[in-house]
Amino acid sequence: MTNESRLAHPFSLSELIDVSNLHIGLPMWFMSGWRGQLLGKKTTTADALSEYSRVFSTVEGNTTFYGLPREQRLNAWLSMASEDFRFCFKLPREISHAQNLLRAAAKAVELDIFLQRLGGRLGVLMIQLPASFSPSRIRELAELIDYLRARTSAAIAVEVRHPDFFRKDDNERMLLRLLADHGADRVIFDSRGLMADDSTDDAVLEAQGKKPKLPVHPIATAGNPVVRFIGHSDWQKNEKYLLQWQQKIVQWCKEGKQCWFFVHTASNQDAPEFARWIMDVWGTKHKSWPGQVDPDPVNDLFSGL
């Protein structure tokens, strides 16, 4: 897709805010389909992060949701990314989806090691709660945040999926008050574009069946609001949503907040292209892709000799 149209009321974020306070990233740093585009043609999972981090300043590390890496692998990740690159990792689901959050966290000895080793390289620690986690368990969430706060200075953000947290009633106010009191933010999952997509593409249909369809309440309760945006496959049809986020990001950045915006597509095969298109629409600069750097013609001339 190409960026042939512009928002109805365009303006450049770069002219209005310090864009160093806006962190845009993808849900992972490697997919084989990204070779020859975002990544070099021969890039592997082992060296992809070094190339990815030359383009994006952060990543939504979904890998830790399924299990924490061994220290050797974590050290390799840290060595590949620049010092100013920020990892945003999810708490493992064995904790966030446990029957007792605090008890599960206390048992995870490797979590302390993980957080200590990351130190200031951790941008946001995200807690993705299951749809079954209801307002009746809100005290557990407070205990978990306190436990994590004692172990990391990184920002903490919580994604809730139970419908009772989205009704603009006492339950939602209770959640927002808890997050504000504990200096934590809410992860805002915006699937409006995806859910409005009438494509019959298998990836779109699968994503529509798996992703949450919940209202978007763009409220920042602390200093690091997190947005997970999964768009319509016809990118231009995301423009009204992107205009709303453009305005909200300006507001948040002017308030001194660090904004984290993670770009998804149904299959994520074209997530890098979609992220670059969004940056073009918003008027923010993006860096050259390692997989699209012009080859050296001299080296190419003699490479077959």
N, C-alpha and C positions, 0 to 999 in steps of 0.2 A: 504494500500500500504506500501511497505517497501523501504528503501533507499538502493537498491542493486547496483546502479551504481553511479559514481562520474563524476564531470565535467571534460571536456577534459583537462583543465589546472587548477587543484585544488590547492588551497592554503587556509590557515586558516586566517580568518579575525582577530582572536584573536592574531595572531602573527604579524599583520601589523598595527593595529590601536588600539586606546583605545575604546573598545567596549561599554563603558559607554556613548559614543556619538552616538551610534546606538540604536534606540528605535523600537522594533518590537511589533506589536499588532494585534488585530483582529477588525472587524467592530462592535462588541458588546461584552458584557461580559456574556451573558446567552443565551443558546438555550437548550430546553429540551433534545435534542439528545446528549448533551455534558455530561449529568449525567453518572456517572460510568467511565468516562474517564478524561477529563479536570476537571470536577466538581464532587463533591461527589454524591452518589446515591440518596440522599434525599435533595440535594440543591434546593432552590427555587429562584425565581427572587429577593426576598428580601435580600438574603444573598450571592448571587453568586459573587458579586463584590469582597468581601473579599477573596474568593478563587482564582478568576481570577487574582487579583493583586499580588498574591503570585508567579505567573508564568510569567506574562507579565508586562512590565514596563509602558505600555500605552494602550489606547484604542481609536479607531476611533468612537466617540460617535454619531452615526447616529440618535439617538433618538431625539436630539435637533433640527434636521432638520424639524421635524414635530411639534415641540412646546417645549418651555422651561419648565423645571420642577418647581414645587412650591418650595419655600425656604426650607420647611421641608424635602422634598425628596432630594434636593441637599445637605443639611447638612448630611443626612444619607449616601449619596454616599461618601462624604468627610471623614466621620468617619470610613468607612469600608476600605478605601484604605490607604496604607502607605504614609508618608509625601513625599517620593520621587517618588511616582506614578504620572504620568502626564495624565490628560484628554485632548483629542483633540476633541473638539466639533465643529459641523457645525452650522453656523448661521442659524436661522429659515428661512424656505422658504418664509414665509410671508414678509421677508425683501429681501432675495437674489433673489426672483422671482417677486418682486413688479415692477410696472411701473416706480416708482421713488425710487431708493435705499435709498437715504439720507432721504427723507420724511418718508419712512416706518420705518427706523431705529430710527428716532427722536420720532416717535409715540410709539415705543415699550419701555415703561417705565420699564417693567420687565427686559429688557436686561441690563440696568445699574446695577440693583440689582444682577443679575446673574453674571456679570463680576466682580463686587466688591467682592462678596462672594467667588468666585473661587480664585481670587488673583493669587499668584504664582503657584497654582496647575494646572492652565491652561497651557498646553504645546504649542498648536497651535490652533488658532481660524481659522476655514476654511470657506471660502465663496464659495459655489458651485453655479455657475451661470447657468441659463438654456441655452439650445442650441439656443434660440432666442436672447440671449444677444450678439449683434454684436459690431464690432469696433466703430460704430457710437456713442455708449454710453460710451465710454472709460472714459470720464470726470466724469461721474456718479460714476464709480468705484473708481477713485481717491478721490472723495469727501467722499465716504463711508469709505475707508481705513483711511483717516484723522480723520473722526468721531470716528471710533473704536480705533484708536491709542491714542486718547485723553482719552479713558476709560479703556484701558488695556495695560499692559506692555508685554503681551504675544506675541509670534510670530503670524503673520498673513500670511495665504496662500490662494491663489485663484485658483479655478478650472474653466477653461473656456471650453465650448463645441461647440461654433460656429466654423464651418470649416475655416472661414477667419482668425482665430488666429493660424492656423497651416500650413500656406503656405510659411513660411520663407521669407516673403515679408515685406513691410513697416508696415502692420497692426500688424504682429507678433513682429516686432522690436519695435513698439510703445508700445505694451503691456509689453514687457520685460523691456523697459526703464522706464515705469511707475512703475512697481513693484520694480525695483532696486532703483529708486528715493525715493520710499516710504518705503523701507526696508521690503518689503513683498516678499514671495516666490510664485512659481507656484506649484499647486498640479498636479502631473503627474500621469495620470490614464493609466495604462498599461494593456490592454485587449488582447494583441497579442496571448497569450496562449489560452484564451477562444475562440477567433474568429477562431483559427486554429483547434479547436476541432471538429472532425467529428462524435462524439458520438450522438446517437439518444436518449440519456437520456433526459427525460422531463425537468429536472432542467437546463441542459446545453442549450437546445433549448430555454427555456424561458429567460435565462440570455443573450444569444446571441441576442435575440430580444429586450432586454431592455437596455443593457449596451452600452455606446458609443464606436464606432469603429473609433478611431482617431490616427494619428501618435504620436509616443512617442518622445518627445523632452526633453531630460534630462538636463535641464539648471537650475542651482540654481542662483537666483537673489539676495538672502540674505543669512541668516545664518541657515535657517531651511527648507531645501527641504523636500517635502512630496511625497511619492510614494504610490499609491493604486494599488496593484498587484492582478489581478484575473487570475488564471492559467488554464492550460489544465487539464482535468480530469485524464490523464495519466501523472503523475507527472514528469517522466523522460523527457518528451517532453518539459518541461519548462527549461531544463538545460541551453540552449544557452542564454535564456533571463536572467537567474539568474547569469550566468557568467558576462554578461554585467553590471548587477546591482552590482555585487560584486566589479568589477573594479571601477565603478562610486562611490560607497560608500567609498572605500578606498581613492579615490581622495578627496571627500568632507570632510571626517573626517580629513585627513591630512591638509586640509585648515582651520580646526578649526570649521567646521559646525556641527550642531546637525542634524542627519538624522532620518527621521521617515518613517518606512516601514510597511504598513498595508496589511495583507494577507487575500485574499478572495478566495472562491471557488464558483461554480455556485449556490449551495444551502446553502453554509456556514456550512452545517452539519459536514463536515470533515475539516473545516478551522483550528482547533487546530492541528490536525495531520499534515496537510500540512505545517503549520508554523514550527512545530517541525522538519519536514523533511528538510525544507529550512535551518534551523539553523544547522542541521547535515551536510548538503552539504557545508555550508559556514564555518564550523568549529567553530561555536560559541556555548557556553555552554547554556543548558536550564535546568530549574528546574523541580523537580518532580511534577507530577500532583496530586492534592488532591484526585481525583477520582481513582487513581491507587496506592495510598499508601497502603502497605501491612497491613491488619487488625491485630489487637493485638490478637494472638491466645488464650491468657488466657481469655480476655474479651469475645471472641467468644464462648469459652467453656462453660462459665457460663451464657451467654446471654439468654438462653432459660429456665433457672431455675427460 
